[in-house]
Amino acid sequence: MIRIQLHEILGRCKNAGQRLTLPVLAERCGVEYLVLWRWANGRVNSTNHELLSALCREIGCTPGDLLAYIPDEPDA
């Protein structure tokens, strides 16, 4: 399973001394808030490369910082 870690990153990210929020980040990335909210909360089945690139640019991170691989639990 791929887990999106945007909320964790934003919790640590400061924008001119203030916490960077999803609405502000959506505006800076040029996407609707709901699109970014769905992505951040794992409510999408695919990743838009342009959005991923914009997030990395605005936050100053890499795709590997935003996405984590969590192995599925083996069936018992």
PQR file with spaces between the fields and no chain letter, atoms N, CA, C, O and H, PARSE charges and radii, in Angstrom:
ATOM       1  N    MET     1       0.848   -1.169    0.000 -0.4000 1.5000
ATOM       2  CA   MET     1       0.000    0.000    0.000 -0.0000 2.0000
ATOM       3  C    MET     1       0.899    1.240    0.000  0.5500 1.7000
ATOM       4  O    MET     1       1.945    1.268    0.649 -0.5500 1.4000
ATOM       5  N    ILE     2       0.475    2.242   -0.728 -0.4000 1.5000
ATOM       6  CA   ILE     2       1.183    3.518   -0.748 -0.0000 2.0000
ATOM       7  C    ILE     2       0.442    4.476    0.184  0.5500 1.7000
ATOM       8  O    ILE     2      -0.772    4.646    0.075 -0.5500 1.4000
ATOM       9  H    ILE     2      -0.375    2.220   -1.256  0.4000 1.0000
ATOM      10  N    ARG     3       1.177    5.092    1.090 -0.4000 1.5000
ATOM      11  CA   ARG     3       0.584    6.045    2.027 -0.0000 2.0000
ATOM      12  C    ARG     3       1.105    7.441    1.711  0.5500 1.7000
ATOM      13  O    ARG     3       2.309    7.641    1.554 -0.5500 1.4000
ATOM      14  H    ARG     3       2.163    4.954    1.179  0.4000 1.0000
ATOM      15  N    ILE     4       0.202    8.393    1.619 -0.4000 1.5000
ATOM      16  CA   ILE     4       0.563    9.782    1.345 -0.0000 2.0000
ATOM      17  C    ILE     4       0.819   10.480    2.668  0.5500 1.7000
ATOM      18  O    ILE     4      -0.020   10.433    3.568 -0.5500 1.4000
ATOM      19  H    ILE     4      -0.777    8.230    1.747  0.4000 1.0000
ATOM      20  N    GLN     5       1.953   11.119    2.791 -0.4000 1.5000
ATOM      21  CA   GLN     5       2.389   11.715    4.053 -0.0000 2.0000
ATOM      22  C    GLN     5       2.315   13.235    4.048  0.5500 1.7000
ATOM      23  O    GLN     5       3.075   13.888    4.763 -0.5500 1.4000
ATOM      24  H    GLN     5       2.634   11.157    2.060  0.4000 1.0000
ATOM      25  N    LEU     6       1.427   13.802    3.268 -0.4000 1.5000
ATOM      26  CA   LEU     6       1.360   15.262    3.137 -0.0000 2.0000
ATOM      27  C    LEU     6       1.002   15.931    4.463  0.5500 1.7000
ATOM      28  O    LEU     6       1.593   16.954    4.807 -0.5500 1.4000
ATOM      29  H    LEU     6       0.810   13.271    2.688  0.4000 1.0000
ATOM      30  N    HIS     7       0.056   15.380    5.208 -0.4000 1.5000
ATOM      31  CA   HIS     7      -0.328   16.000    6.478 -0.0000 2.0000
ATOM      32  C    HIS     7       0.852   16.052    7.454  0.5500 1.7000
ATOM      33  O    HIS     7       1.037   17.051    8.149 -0.5500 1.4000
ATOM      34  H    HIS     7      -0.424   14.548    4.928  0.4000 1.0000
ATOM      35  N    GLU     8       1.642   14.989    7.505 -0.4000 1.5000
ATOM      36  CA   GLU     8       2.802   14.964    8.393 -0.0000 2.0000
ATOM      37  C    GLU     8       3.829   16.015    7.978  0.5500 1.7000
ATOM      38  O    GLU     8       4.406   16.700    8.824 -0.5500 1.4000
ATOM      39  H    GLU     8       1.491   14.178    6.940  0.4000 1.0000
ATOM      40  N    ILE     9       4.050   16.135    6.685 -0.4000 1.5000
ATOM      41  CA   ILE     9       5.011   17.123    6.192 -0.0000 2.0000
ATOM      42  C    ILE     9       4.523   18.534    6.471  0.5500 1.7000
ATOM      43  O    ILE     9       5.299   19.385    6.906 -0.5500 1.4000
ATOM      44  H    ILE     9       3.582   15.579    5.998  0.4000 1.0000
ATOM      45  N    LEU    10       3.245   18.792    6.226 -0.4000 1.5000
ATOM      46  CA   LEU    10       2.711   20.130    6.477 -0.0000 2.0000
ATOM      47  C    LEU    10       2.756   20.478    7.959  0.5500 1.7000
ATOM      48  O    LEU    10       2.910   21.648    8.310 -0.5500 1.4000
ATOM      49  H    LEU    10       2.614   18.101    5.873  0.4000 1.0000
ATOM      50  N    GLY    11       2.626   19.499    8.823 -0.4000 1.5000
ATOM      51  CA   GLY    11       2.719   19.745   10.256 -0.0000 2.0000
ATOM      52  C    GLY    11       4.082   20.266   10.671  0.5500 1.7000
ATOM      53  O    GLY    11       4.212   20.954   11.683 -0.5500 1.4000
ATOM      54  H    GLY    11       2.501   18.549    8.538  0.4000 1.0000
ATOM      55  N    ARG    12       5.097   19.934    9.886 -0.4000 1.5000
ATOM      56  CA   ARG    12       6.466   20.380   10.181 -0.0000 2.0000
ATOM      57  C    ARG    12       6.878   21.588    9.348  0.5500 1.7000
ATOM      58  O    ARG    12       7.890   22.228    9.636 -0.5500 1.4000
ATOM      59  H    ARG    12       4.992   19.374    9.064  0.4000 1.0000
ATOM      60  N    CYS    13       6.098   21.902    8.317 -0.4000 1.5000
ATOM      61  CA   CYS    13       6.473   22.929    7.346 -0.0000 2.0000
ATOM      62  C    CYS    13       5.983   24.306    7.785  0.5500 1.7000
ATOM      63  O    CYS    13       4.828   24.466    8.179 -0.5500 1.4000
ATOM      64  H    CYS    13       5.277   21.382    8.082  0.4000 1.0000
ATOM      65  N    LYS    14       6.851   25.274    7.714 -0.4000 1.5000
ATOM      66  CA   LYS    14       6.488   26.651    8.062 -0.0000 2.0000
ATOM      67  C    LYS    14       6.565   27.517    6.806  0.5500 1.7000
ATOM      68  O    LYS    14       7.442   27.330    5.964 -0.5500 1.4000
ATOM      69  H    LYS    14       7.789   25.144    7.393  0.4000 1.0000
ATOM      70  N    ASN    15       5.644   28.457    6.694 -0.4000 1.5000
ATOM      71  CA   ASN    15       5.600   29.396    5.576 -0.0000 2.0000
ATOM      72  C    ASN    15       5.683   30.797    6.177  0.5500 1.7000
ATOM      73  O    ASN    15       4.681   31.318    6.668 -0.5500 1.4000
ATOM      74  H    ASN    15       4.931   28.609    7.378  0.4000 1.0000
ATOM      75  N    ALA    16       6.852   31.404    6.144 -0.4000 1.5000
ATOM      76  CA   ALA    16       7.078   32.728    6.736 -0.0000 2.0000
ATOM      77  C    ALA    16       6.680   32.719    8.216  0.5500 1.7000
ATOM      78  O    ALA    16       6.051   33.660    8.702 -0.5500 1.4000
ATOM      79  H    ALA    16       7.666   30.981    5.745  0.4000 1.0000
ATOM      80  N    GLY    17       7.052   31.648    8.927 -0.4000 1.5000
ATOM      81  CA   GLY    17       6.767   31.553   10.344 -0.0000 2.0000
ATOM      82  C    GLY    17       5.390   31.027   10.690  0.5500 1.7000
ATOM      83  O    GLY    17       5.089   30.817   11.865 -0.5500 1.4000
ATOM      84  H    GLY    17       7.563   30.884    8.532  0.4000 1.0000
ATOM      85  N    GLN    18       4.541   30.807    9.687 -0.4000 1.5000
ATOM      86  CA   GLN    18       3.205   30.288    9.927 -0.0000 2.0000
ATOM      87  C    GLN    18       3.091   28.899    9.319  0.5500 1.7000
ATOM      88  O    GLN    18       3.778   28.565    8.354 -0.5500 1.4000
ATOM      89  H    GLN    18       4.785   30.978    8.733  0.4000 1.0000
ATOM      90  N    ARG    19       2.199   28.089    9.913 -0.4000 1.5000
ATOM      91  CA   ARG    19       1.981   26.738    9.398 -0.0000 2.0000
ATOM      92  C    ARG    19       1.373   26.798    8.000  0.5500 1.7000
ATOM      93  O    ARG    19       0.437   27.558    7.754 -0.5500 1.4000
ATOM      94  H    ARG    19       1.641   28.361   10.698  0.4000 1.0000
ATOM      95  N    LEU    20       1.908   26.000    7.097 -0.4000 1.5000
ATOM      96  CA   LEU    20       1.390   25.913    5.730 -0.0000 2.0000
ATOM      97  C    LEU    20       0.166   25.012    5.740  0.5500 1.7000
ATOM      98  O    LEU    20       0.242   23.877    6.211 -0.5500 1.4000
ATOM      99  H    LEU    20       2.669   25.383    7.297  0.4000 1.0000
ATOM     100  N    THR    21      -0.965   25.497    5.227 -0.4000 1.5000
ATOM     101  CA   THR    21      -2.221   24.753    5.249 -0.0000 2.0000
ATOM     102  C    THR    21      -2.558   24.216    3.867  0.5500 1.7000
ATOM     103  O    THR    21      -2.006   24.673    2.866 -0.5500 1.4000
ATOM     104  H    THR    21      -1.027   26.419    4.845  0.4000 1.0000
ATOM     105  N    LEU    22      -3.464   23.249    3.811 -0.4000 1.5000
ATOM     106  CA   LEU    22      -3.904   22.704    2.528 -0.0000 2.0000
ATOM     107  C    LEU    22      -4.507   23.775    1.620  0.5500 1.7000
ATOM     108  O    LEU    22      -4.170   23.799    0.436 -0.5500 1.4000
ATOM     109  H    LEU    22      -3.913   22.878    4.624  0.4000 1.0000
ATOM     110  N    PRO    23      -5.387   24.673    2.110 -0.5600 1.5000
ATOM     111  CA   PRO    23      -5.932   25.697    1.209  0.2800 2.0000
ATOM     112  C    PRO    23      -4.849   26.598    0.610  0.5500 1.7000
ATOM     113  O    PRO    23      -4.903   26.930   -0.574 -0.5500 1.4000
ATOM     114  N    VAL    24      -3.878   26.991    1.417 -0.4000 1.5000
ATOM     115  CA   VAL    24      -2.789   27.840    0.917 -0.0000 2.0000
ATOM     116  C    VAL    24      -1.942   27.066   -0.081  0.5500 1.7000
ATOM     117  O    VAL    24      -1.580   27.592   -1.134 -0.5500 1.4000
ATOM     118  H    VAL    24      -3.834   26.721    2.379  0.4000 1.0000
ATOM     119  N    LEU    25      -1.626   25.824    0.245 -0.4000 1.5000
ATOM     120  CA   LEU    25      -0.819   25.001   -0.653 -0.0000 2.0000
ATOM     121  C    LEU    25      -1.544   24.743   -1.967  0.5500 1.7000
ATOM     122  O    LEU    25      -0.922   24.769   -3.029 -0.5500 1.4000
ATOM     123  H    LEU    25      -1.920   25.396    1.100  0.4000 1.0000
ATOM     124  N    ALA    26      -2.850   24.493   -1.912 -0.4000 1.5000
ATOM     125  CA   ALA    26      -3.629   24.274   -3.140 -0.0000 2.0000
ATOM     126  C    ALA    26      -3.544   25.499   -4.043  0.5500 1.7000
ATOM     127  O    ALA    26      -3.356   25.370   -5.253 -0.5500 1.4000
ATOM     128  H    ALA    26      -3.356   24.472   -1.050  0.4000 1.0000
ATOM     129  N    GLU    27      -3.681   26.683   -3.459 -0.4000 1.5000
ATOM     130  CA   GLU    27      -3.595   27.916   -4.253 -0.0000 2.0000
ATOM     131  C    GLU    27      -2.212   28.064   -4.869  0.5500 1.7000
ATOM     132  O    GLU    27      -2.090   28.417   -6.043 -0.5500 1.4000
ATOM     133  H    GLU    27      -3.834   26.787   -2.476  0.4000 1.0000
ATOM     134  N    ARG    28      -1.180   27.801   -4.097 -0.4000 1.5000
ATOM     135  CA   ARG    28       0.191   27.931   -4.601 -0.0000 2.0000
ATOM     136  C    ARG    28       0.510   26.909   -5.683  0.5500 1.7000
ATOM     137  O    ARG    28       1.328   27.170   -6.565 -0.5500 1.4000
ATOM     138  H    ARG    28      -1.279   27.514   -3.144  0.4000 1.0000
ATOM     139  N    CYS    29      -0.137   25.742   -5.618 -0.4000 1.5000
ATOM     140  CA   CYS    29       0.085   24.688   -6.616 -0.0000 2.0000
ATOM     141  C    CYS    29      -0.821   24.847   -7.833  0.5500 1.7000
ATOM     142  O    CYS    29      -0.633   24.170   -8.844 -0.5500 1.4000
ATOM     143  H    CYS    29      -0.802   25.530   -4.901  0.4000 1.0000
ATOM     144  N    GLY    30      -1.804   25.743   -7.733 -0.4000 1.5000
ATOM     145  CA   GLY    30      -2.707   25.968   -8.866 -0.0000 2.0000
ATOM     146  C    GLY    30      -3.766   24.894   -9.034  0.5500 1.7000
ATOM     147  O    GLY    30      -4.186   24.609  -10.155 -0.5500 1.4000
ATOM     148  H    GLY    30      -1.957   26.292   -6.912  0.4000 1.0000
ATOM     149  N    VAL    31      -4.207   24.289   -7.922 -0.4000 1.5000
ATOM     150  CA   VAL    31      -5.260   23.274   -7.976 -0.0000 2.0000
ATOM     151  C    VAL    31      -6.376   23.653   -7.012  0.5500 1.7000
ATOM     152  O    VAL    31      -6.180   24.449   -6.094 -0.5500 1.4000
ATOM     153  H    VAL    31      -3.866   24.521   -7.011  0.4000 1.0000
ATOM     154  N    GLU    32      -7.536   23.075   -7.233 -0.4000 1.5000
ATOM     155  CA   GLU    32      -8.654   23.285   -6.321 -0.0000 2.0000
ATOM     156  C    GLU    32      -8.345   22.613   -4.979  0.5500 1.7000
ATOM     157  O    GLU    32      -7.682   21.578   -4.924 -0.5500 1.4000
ATOM     158  H    GLU    32      -7.695   22.428   -7.979  0.4000 1.0000
ATOM     159  N    TYR    33      -8.838   23.224   -3.907 -0.4000 1.5000
ATOM     160  CA   TYR    33      -8.624   22.677   -2.573 -0.0000 2.0000
ATOM     161  C    TYR    33      -9.115   21.235   -2.480  0.5500 1.7000
ATOM     162  O    TYR    33      -8.425   20.382   -1.921 -0.5500 1.4000
ATOM     163  H    TYR    33      -9.377   24.065   -3.952  0.4000 1.0000
ATOM     164  N    LEU    34     -10.296   20.956   -3.020 -0.4000 1.5000
ATOM     165  CA   LEU    34     -10.867   19.609   -2.914 -0.0000 2.0000
ATOM     166  C    LEU    34      -9.984   18.566   -3.595  0.5500 1.7000
ATOM     167  O    LEU    34      -9.874   17.439   -3.113 -0.5500 1.4000
ATOM     168  H    LEU    34     -10.857   21.648   -3.473  0.4000 1.0000
ATOM     169  N    VAL    35      -9.360   18.932   -4.701 -0.4000 1.5000
ATOM     170  CA   VAL    35      -8.441   18.017   -5.391 -0.0000 2.0000
ATOM     171  C    VAL    35      -7.272   17.672   -4.464  0.5500 1.7000
ATOM     172  O    VAL    35      -6.908   16.504   -4.323 -0.5500 1.4000
ATOM     173  H    VAL    35      -9.450   19.848   -5.092  0.4000 1.0000
ATOM     174  N    LEU    36      -6.693   18.689   -3.840 -0.4000 1.5000
ATOM     175  CA   LEU    36      -5.557   18.452   -2.949 -0.0000 2.0000
ATOM     176  C    LEU    36      -6.001   17.696   -1.693  0.5500 1.7000
ATOM     177  O    LEU    36      -5.276   16.826   -1.211 -0.5500 1.4000
ATOM     178  H    LEU    36      -6.989   19.638   -3.955  0.4000 1.0000
ATOM     179  N    TRP    37      -7.177   18.017   -1.159 -0.4000 1.5000
ATOM     180  CA   TRP    37      -7.693   17.318    0.020 -0.0000 2.0000
ATOM     181  C    TRP    37      -7.867   15.832   -0.268  0.5500 1.7000
ATOM     182  O    TRP    37      -7.470   14.986    0.533 -0.5500 1.4000
ATOM     183  H    TRP    37      -7.766   18.724   -1.550  0.4000 1.0000
ATOM     184  N    ARG    38      -8.461   15.522   -1.413 -0.4000 1.5000
ATOM     185  CA   ARG    38      -8.650   14.111   -1.788 -0.0000 2.0000
ATOM     186  C    ARG    38      -7.314   13.400   -1.910  0.5500 1.7000
ATOM     187  O    ARG    38      -7.159   12.269   -1.450 -0.5500 1.4000
ATOM     188  H    ARG    38      -8.784   16.209   -2.064  0.4000 1.0000
ATOM     189  N    TRP    39      -6.353   14.063   -2.529 -0.4000 1.5000
ATOM     190  CA   TRP    39      -5.032   13.468   -2.708 -0.0000 2.0000
ATOM     191  C    TRP    39      -4.369   13.257   -1.349  0.5500 1.7000
ATOM     192  O    TRP    39      -3.833   12.180   -1.087 -0.5500 1.4000
ATOM     193  H    TRP    39      -6.478   14.981   -2.904  0.4000 1.0000
ATOM     194  N    ALA    40      -4.399   14.254   -0.495 -0.4000 1.5000
ATOM     195  CA   ALA    40      -3.750   14.189    0.812 -0.0000 2.0000
ATOM     196  C    ALA    40      -4.375   13.126    1.710  0.5500 1.7000
ATOM     197  O    ALA    40      -3.697   12.576    2.577 -0.5500 1.4000
ATOM     198  H    ALA    40      -4.834   15.128   -0.708  0.4000 1.0000
ATOM     199  N    ASN    41      -5.649   12.834    1.514 -0.4000 1.5000
ATOM     200  CA   ASN    41      -6.347   11.871    2.350 -0.0000 2.0000
ATOM     201  C    ASN    41      -6.498   10.501    1.689  0.5500 1.7000
ATOM     202  O    ASN    41      -7.277    9.666    2.148 -0.5500 1.4000
ATOM     203  H    ASN    41      -6.199   13.281    0.809  0.4000 1.0000
ATOM     204  N    GLY    42      -5.749   10.276    0.611 -0.4000 1.5000
ATOM     205  CA   GLY    42      -5.735    8.966   -0.042 -0.0000 2.0000
ATOM     206  C    GLY    42      -7.044    8.600   -0.712  0.5500 1.7000
ATOM     207  O    GLY    42      -7.383    7.420   -0.803 -0.5500 1.4000
ATOM     208  H    GLY    42      -5.116   10.954    0.238  0.4000 1.0000
ATOM     209  N    ARG    43      -7.784    9.590   -1.184 -0.4000 1.5000
ATOM     210  CA   ARG    43      -9.096    9.345   -1.799 -0.0000 2.0000
ATOM     211  C    ARG    43      -9.031    9.299   -3.321  0.5500 1.7000
ATOM     212  O    ARG    43     -10.053    9.446   -3.990 -0.5500 1.4000
ATOM     213  H    ARG    43      -7.509   10.548   -1.111  0.4000 1.0000
ATOM     214  N    VAL    44      -7.829    9.094   -3.876 -0.4000 1.5000
ATOM     215  CA   VAL    44      -7.671    9.000   -5.324 -0.0000 2.0000
ATOM     216  C    VAL    44      -6.967    7.685   -5.653  0.5500 1.7000
ATOM     217  O    VAL    44      -6.283    7.105   -4.810 -0.5500 1.4000
ATOM     218  H    VAL    44      -6.998    8.975   -3.333  0.4000 1.0000
ATOM     219  N    ASN    45      -7.143    7.229   -6.882 -0.4000 1.5000
ATOM     220  CA   ASN    45      -6.523    5.976   -7.311 -0.0000 2.0000
ATOM     221  C    ASN    45      -5.280    6.180   -8.152  0.5500 1.7000
ATOM     222  O    ASN    45      -4.571    5.222   -8.460 -0.5500 1.4000
ATOM     223  H    ASN    45      -7.699    7.700   -7.567  0.4000 1.0000
ATOM     224  N    SER    46      -5.010    7.423   -8.528 -0.4000 1.5000
ATOM     225  CA   SER    46      -3.833    7.694   -9.342 -0.0000 2.0000
ATOM     226  C    SER    46      -3.228    9.026   -8.916  0.5500 1.7000
ATOM     227  O    SER    46      -3.856    9.821   -8.217 -0.5500 1.4000
ATOM     228  H    SER    46      -5.585    8.201   -8.279  0.4000 1.0000
ATOM     229  N    THR    47      -2.009    9.245   -9.349 -0.4000 1.5000
ATOM     230  CA   THR    47      -1.306   10.470   -8.993 -0.0000 2.0000
ATOM     231  C    THR    47      -1.021   11.279  -10.245  0.5500 1.7000
ATOM     232  O    THR    47      -0.471   10.775  -11.224 -0.5500 1.4000
ATOM     233  H    THR    47      -1.498    8.600   -9.918  0.4000 1.0000
ATOM     234  N    ASN    48      -1.406   12.534  -10.191 -0.4000 1.5000
ATOM     235  CA   ASN    48      -1.130   13.461  -11.267 -0.0000 2.0000
ATOM     236  C    ASN    48       0.319   13.934  -11.106  0.5500 1.7000
ATOM     237  O    ASN    48       0.667   14.521  -10.081 -0.5500 1.4000
ATOM     238  H    ASN    48      -1.853   12.944   -9.396  0.4000 1.0000
ATOM     239  N    HIS    49       1.146   13.687  -12.090 -0.4000 1.5000
ATOM     240  CA   HIS    49       2.564   14.041  -12.002 -0.0000 2.0000
ATOM     241  C    HIS    49       2.768   15.543  -11.887  0.5500 1.7000
ATOM     242  O    HIS    49       3.708   15.987  -11.229 -0.5500 1.4000
ATOM     243  H    HIS    49       0.864   13.210  -12.922  0.4000 1.0000
ATOM     244  N    GLU    50       1.913   16.326  -12.511 -0.4000 1.5000
ATOM     245  CA   GLU    50       2.035   17.782  -12.395 -0.0000 2.0000
ATOM     246  C    GLU    50       1.773   18.231  -10.964  0.5500 1.7000
ATOM     247  O    GLU    50       2.473   19.103  -10.449 -0.5500 1.4000
ATOM     248  H    GLU    50       1.149   15.966  -13.046  0.4000 1.0000
ATOM     249  N    LEU    51       0.762   17.637  -10.313 -0.4000 1.5000
ATOM     250  CA   LEU    51       0.483   17.968   -8.915 -0.0000 2.0000
ATOM     251  C    LEU    51       1.635   17.542   -8.029  0.5500 1.7000
ATOM     252  O    LEU    51       2.058   18.304   -7.159 -0.5500 1.4000
ATOM     253  H    LEU    51       0.194   16.928  -10.731  0.4000 1.0000
ATOM     254  N    LEU    52       2.146   16.351   -8.230 -0.4000 1.5000
ATOM     255  CA   LEU    52       3.269   15.865   -7.444 -0.0000 2.0000
ATOM     256  C    LEU    52       4.480   16.784   -7.600  0.5500 1.7000
ATOM     257  O    LEU    52       5.155   17.089   -6.617 -0.5500 1.4000
ATOM     258  H    LEU    52       1.802   15.733   -8.937  0.4000 1.0000
ATOM     259  N    SER    53       4.753   17.216   -8.802 -0.4000 1.5000
ATOM     260  CA   SER    53       5.861   18.132   -9.063 -0.0000 2.0000
ATOM     261  C    SER    53       5.640   19.480   -8.371  0.5500 1.7000
ATOM     262  O    SER    53       6.566   20.035   -7.779 -0.5500 1.4000
ATOM     263  H    SER    53       4.205   16.968   -9.600  0.4000 1.0000
ATOM     264  N    ALA    54       4.416   20.004   -8.447 -0.4000 1.5000
ATOM     265  CA   ALA    54       4.104   21.289   -7.807 -0.0000 2.0000
ATOM     266  C    ALA    54       4.237   21.189   -6.290  0.5500 1.7000
ATOM     267  O    ALA    54       4.747   22.109   -5.651 -0.5500 1.4000
ATOM     268  H    ALA    54       3.664   19.554   -8.928  0.4000 1.0000
ATOM     269  N    LEU    55       3.781   20.077   -5.709 -0.4000 1.5000
ATOM     270  CA   LEU    55       3.907   19.895   -4.259 -0.0000 2.0000
ATOM     271  C    LEU    55       5.374   19.865   -3.843  0.5500 1.7000
ATOM     272  O    LEU    55       5.757   20.504   -2.864 -0.5500 1.4000
ATOM     273  H    LEU    55       3.366   19.330   -6.228  0.4000 1.0000
ATOM     274  N    CYS    56       6.188   19.128   -4.581 -0.4000 1.5000
ATOM     275  CA   CYS    56       7.619   19.065   -4.271 -0.0000 2.0000
ATOM     276  C    CYS    56       8.263   20.443   -4.375  0.5500 1.7000
ATOM     277  O    CYS    56       9.089   20.809   -3.540 -0.5500 1.4000
ATOM     278  H    CYS    56       5.877   18.608   -5.377  0.4000 1.0000
ATOM     279  N    ARG    57       7.893   21.194   -5.385 -0.4000 1.5000
ATOM     280  CA   ARG    57       8.433   22.540   -5.571 -0.0000 2.0000
ATOM     281  C    ARG    57       8.047   23.444   -4.403  0.5500 1.7000
ATOM     282  O    ARG    57       8.903   24.129   -3.844 -0.5500 1.4000
ATOM     283  H    ARG    57       7.222   20.896   -6.064  0.4000 1.0000
ATOM     284  N    GLU    58       6.780   23.453   -4.033 -0.4000 1.5000
ATOM     285  CA   GLU    58       6.283   24.365   -3.009 -0.0000 2.0000
ATOM     286  C    GLU    58       6.729   23.994   -1.598  0.5500 1.7000
ATOM     287  O    GLU    58       6.953   24.870   -0.763 -0.5500 1.4000
ATOM     288  H    GLU    58       6.085   22.896   -4.487  0.4000 1.0000
ATOM     289  N    ILE    59       6.857   22.704   -1.335 -0.4000 1.5000
ATOM     290  CA   ILE    59       7.235   22.255    0.000 -0.0000 2.0000
ATOM     291  C    ILE    59       8.744   22.095    0.135  0.5500 1.7000
ATOM     292  O    ILE    59       9.286   22.137    1.240 -0.5500 1.4000
ATOM     293  H    ILE    59       6.676   21.992   -2.013  0.4000 1.0000
ATOM     294  N    GLY    60       9.421   21.911   -1.004 -0.4000 1.5000
ATOM     295  CA   GLY    60      10.869   21.704   -0.981 -0.0000 2.0000
ATOM     296  C    GLY    60      11.213   20.286   -0.558  0.5500 1.7000
ATOM     297  O    GLY    60      12.046   20.071    0.322 -0.5500 1.4000
ATOM     298  H    GLY    60       8.981   21.877   -1.902  0.4000 1.0000
ATOM     299  N    CYS    61      10.552   19.312   -1.202 -0.4000 1.5000
ATOM     300  CA   CYS    61      10.774   17.912   -0.855 -0.0000 2.0000
ATOM     301  C    CYS    61      10.879   17.085   -2.129  0.5500 1.7000
ATOM     302  O    CYS    61      10.869   17.628   -3.234 -0.5500 1.4000
ATOM     303  H    CYS    61       9.875   19.487   -1.917  0.4000 1.0000
ATOM     304  N    THR    62      10.978   15.788   -1.972 -0.4000 1.5000
ATOM     305  CA   THR    62      11.012   14.869   -3.107 -0.0000 2.0000
ATOM     306  C    THR    62       9.760   13.988   -3.064  0.5500 1.7000
ATOM     307  O    THR    62       9.102   13.913   -2.027 -0.5500 1.4000
ATOM     308  H    THR    62      10.987   15.347   -1.075  0.4000 1.0000
ATOM     309  N    PRO    63       9.421   13.322   -4.170 -0.5600 1.5000
ATOM     310  CA   PRO    63       8.278   12.401   -4.139  0.2800 2.0000
ATOM     311  C    PRO    63       8.428   11.326   -3.055  0.5500 1.7000
ATOM     312  O    PRO    63       7.433   10.893   -2.474 -0.5500 1.4000
ATOM     313  N    GLY    64       9.647   10.901   -2.785 -0.4000 1.5000
ATOM     314  CA   GLY    64       9.884    9.904   -1.746 -0.0000 2.0000
ATOM     315  C    GLY    64       9.542   10.403   -0.352  0.5500 1.7000
ATOM     316  O    GLY    64       9.247    9.609    0.540 -0.5500 1.4000
ATOM     317  H    GLY    64      10.455   11.253   -3.257  0.4000 1.0000
ATOM     318  N    ASP    65       9.581   11.728   -0.161 -0.4000 1.5000
ATOM     319  CA   ASP    65       9.170   12.300    1.118 -0.0000 2.0000
ATOM     320  C    ASP    65       7.654   12.272    1.258  0.5500 1.7000
ATOM     321  O    ASP    65       7.131   12.115    2.362 -0.5500 1.4000
ATOM     322  H    ASP    65       9.820   12.373   -0.886  0.4000 1.0000
ATOM     323  N    LEU    66       6.952   12.422    0.146 -0.4000 1.5000
ATOM     324  CA   LEU    66       5.487   12.495    0.162 -0.0000 2.0000
ATOM     325  C    LEU    66       4.809   11.128    0.180  0.5500 1.7000
ATOM     326  O    LEU    66       3.702   10.986    0.700 -0.5500 1.4000
ATOM     327  H    LEU    66       7.376   12.549   -0.750  0.4000 1.0000
ATOM     328  N    LEU    67       5.469   10.132   -0.383 -0.4000 1.5000
ATOM     329  CA   LEU    67       4.869    8.806   -0.528 -0.0000 2.0000
ATOM     330  C    LEU    67       5.676    7.774    0.238  0.5500 1.7000
ATOM     331  O    LEU    67       6.904    7.743    0.156 -0.5500 1.4000
ATOM     332  H    LEU    67       6.368   10.247   -0.806  0.4000 1.0000
ATOM     333  N    ALA    68       4.983    6.937    0.978 -0.4000 1.5000
ATOM     334  CA   ALA    68       5.649    5.861    1.715 -0.0000 2.0000
ATOM     335  C    ALA    68       5.027    4.528    1.309  0.5500 1.7000
ATOM     336  O    ALA    68       3.811    4.422    1.151 -0.5500 1.4000
ATOM     337  H    ALA    68       3.985    6.963    1.045  0.4000 1.0000
ATOM     338  N    TYR    69       5.864    3.525    1.145 -0.4000 1.5000
ATOM     339  CA   TYR    69       5.388    2.176    0.832 -0.0000 2.0000
ATOM     340  C    TYR    69       5.249    1.398    2.139  0.5500 1.7000
ATOM     341  O    TYR    69       6.196    1.287    2.917 -0.5500 1.4000
ATOM     342  H    TYR    69       6.852    3.611    1.274  0.4000 1.0000
ATOM     343  N    ILE    70       4.067    0.872    2.359 -0.4000 1.5000
ATOM     344  CA   ILE    70       3.804    0.036    3.530 -0.0000 2.0000
ATOM     345  C    ILE    70       3.376   -1.331    3.007  0.5500 1.7000
ATOM     346  O    ILE    70       2.325   -1.450    2.376 -0.5500 1.4000
ATOM     347  H    ILE    70       3.297    0.962    1.726  0.4000 1.0000
ATOM     348  N    PRO    71       4.176   -2.358    3.262 -0.5600 1.5000
ATOM     349  CA   PRO    71       3.818   -3.691    2.753  0.2800 2.0000
ATOM     350  C    PRO    71       2.466   -4.155    3.300  0.5500 1.7000
ATOM     351  O    PRO    71       2.121   -3.894    4.453 -0.5500 1.4000
ATOM     352  N    ASP    72       1.720   -4.839    2.456 -0.4000 1.5000
ATOM     353  CA   ASP    72       0.454   -5.406    2.896 -0.0000 2.0000
ATOM     354  C    ASP    72       0.729   -6.540    3.874  0.5500 1.7000
ATOM     355  O    ASP    72       1.742   -7.233    3.778 -0.5500 1.4000
ATOM     356  H    ASP    72       2.000   -5.051    1.519  0.4000 1.0000
ATOM     357  N    GLU    73      -0.186   -6.715    4.810 -0.4000 1.5000
ATOM     358  CA   GLU    73      -0.071   -7.817    5.762 -0.0000 2.0000
ATOM     359  C    GLU    73      -0.349   -9.117    5.016  0.5500 1.7000
ATOM     360  O    GLU    73      -1.308   -9.189    4.248 -0.5500 1.4000
ATOM     361  H    GLU    73      -1.009   -6.152    4.888  0.4000 1.0000
ATOM     362  N    PRO    74       0.459  -10.128    5.225 -0.5600 1.5000
ATOM     363  CA   PRO    74       0.204  -11.412    4.546  0.2800 2.0000
ATOM     364  C    PRO    74      -1.101  -12.017    5.054  0.5500 1.7000
ATOM     365  O    PRO    74      -1.462  -11.869    6.221 -0.5500 1.4000
ATOM     366  N    ASP    75      -1.801  -12.704    4.148 -0.4000 1.5000
ATOM     367  CA   ASP    75      -3.022  -13.391    4.552 -0.0000 2.0000
ATOM     368  C    ASP    75      -2.675  -14.536    5.488  0.5500 1.7000
ATOM     369  O    ASP    75      -1.742  -15.297    5.233 -0.5500 1.4000
ATOM     370  H    ASP    75      -1.508  -12.825    3.199  0.4000 1.0000
ATOM     371  N    ALA    76      -3.413  -14.650    6.546 -0.4000 1.5000
ATOM     372  CA   ALA    76      -3.115  -15.703    7.532 -0.0000 2.0000
ATOM     373  C    ALA    76      -3.710  -17.022    7.136  0.5500 1.7000
ATOM     374  O    ALA    76      -3.554  -18.010    7.853 -0.5500 1.4000
ATOM     375  H    ALA    76      -4.171  -14.032    6.753  0.4000 1.0000
